[in-house]
Amino acid sequence: LGGDLLSRPRVDMGGPFFALAVKEAGSGIVHLDWNNNRAIYAYIFAVGDWEGGEFCIPQLGIKIPVRPGQVLAVLARVLAHFSAPVTSG
């Protein structure tokens, strides 16, 4: 990995981050992010304009509304999660 970072320094996140993923929409299927480390938070940064699409954690029985400009941190390998359907946008 070290050689890769030297040849492409723009992917070096400065230490605490190991990956950056960009995704449109969310998964409506309950899942765990198996490739994540159990002890490291995944950060979700919301952009766009929509209604619905709450971040759902059935283990805890909660739905978290996430709006543009907000950041959500979650242990995505520990807590099963999914996105509720987007109702508009």
LINURSUL-V808246 format. One record per residue. PHI is phi in whole degrees, 0 to 359 (999 if undefined). OMEGA is omega in whole degrees, 0 to 359 (none if undefined). BURIAL is + if it has 16 or more other C-alpha atoms within 10 Angstrom, else -. Layout:
BEGIN
<<PHI,OMEGA,BURIAL> <PHI,OMEGA,BURIAL>>
END
This chain:
BEGIN
<<999,182,-> <304,178,-> <296,177,-> <298,180,-> <294,179,-> <293,181,-> <282,179,-> <224,187,-> <297,181,-> <294,178,-> <269,176,-> <281,184,-> <278,176,-> <86,174,-> <123,190,-> <285,182,-> <254,182,-> <254,182,-> <205,174,-> <229,179,-> <239,177,-> <244,185,-> <221,173,-> <265,181,-> <73,181,-> <222,179,-> <267,178,-> <274,181,-> <255,178,-> <299,182,-> <204,168,-> <247,176,-> <272,189,-> <298,181,-> <276,178,-> <281,172,+> <285,182,-> <300,187,-> <258,184,-> <245,180,+> <288,168,+> <264,181,+> <248,178,-> <248,178,+> <249,186,-> <269,174,-> <227,178,-> <118,181,-> <220,184,-> <202,171,-> <236,182,-> <82,177,-> <70,181,+> <299,176,+> <274,187,+> <252,177,+> <235,185,+> <298,179,-> <302,182,-> <259,180,-> <68,182,-> <233,171,-> <236,183,+> <252,176,-> <291,179,-> <241,183,+> <249,180,+> <308,180,-> <91,179,-> <271,176,-> <237,178,-> <241,176,-> <252,183,-> <212,172,-> <276,191,+> <288,175,+> <268,183,+> <262,184,+> <256,175,+> <297,187,+> <208,174,+> <198,176,+> <256,174,+> <292,180,+> <299,172,-> <283,183,-> <266,173,-> <198,178,-> <105,none,->>
END
